[in-house]
Amino acid sequence: MPNASSWSASSPLLLLWEDSSGTRIFLSLLYAVLAISGTLSNVMVIYLVFSFKKLQTTSNAFIVNGCAADLSVCALWMPQEAVLGLLPPNSSSLRSAEYRLLRGGLLGLGLTVSLASHLLVAFNRYVLITKLPSVYQALYQRRHTGCMIGLSWALALLPVPLLPGLWTLGSAQSDGSSRYTALLLALAVLGQTALLLHCY
């Protein structure tokens, strides 16, 4: 049975505790399968939207934005987790604070932009159904749509300058900092869920 000492900051982000090599290999294979299938499906969606004129709608622009964000998780973050799960727990790659920060940043960026893209799709559908066509066309001009997509990335990149400070704070006070981060994440997800429910 695992105890609190089996949790460490040096373990891969979502590979919780792996006492047996079988568990580590299984989780690494799972990450590899998800990385390949997620990358292929997201690339396919992007390709289809860009290939067919009828699919080039405002709502699909937000979906493509979400697919691009998902690629940062599927094509960049998951393969690293698959490889790191096969390395010995005391590997220097796992201990590097900068590398862990990069992996966490990729995951955070992808998830944040993906959630923002889902919100943009939901709000787009909401305005289309509840407002007059003239209001919809005025709000979703090509320039405005581009600004909304850019804003989803800008908001996700906004905390980047704070990450090194948060990382050192997290290493100094791991318990309090992780609770604070978890609380912020929970509030963000709940807030976005409330907006999605309102729109739908």
Secondary structure, DSSP 8 states (H G I E B T S, - for coil): ---GGG--TTS-SS-----SHHHHHHHHHHHHHHHHHHHHHHHHHHHHHHH-GGG--HHHHHHHHHHHHHHIIIIIIHHHHHHHTTS-TT-HHHH-HHHHHHHHHHHHHHHHHHHHHHHHHHHHHHHHHHS-HHHHHHHT-HHHHHHHHHHHHHHHHTTGGGHHHHHHHHHHSHHHHHHHHHHHHHHHHHHHHHHHHHH-
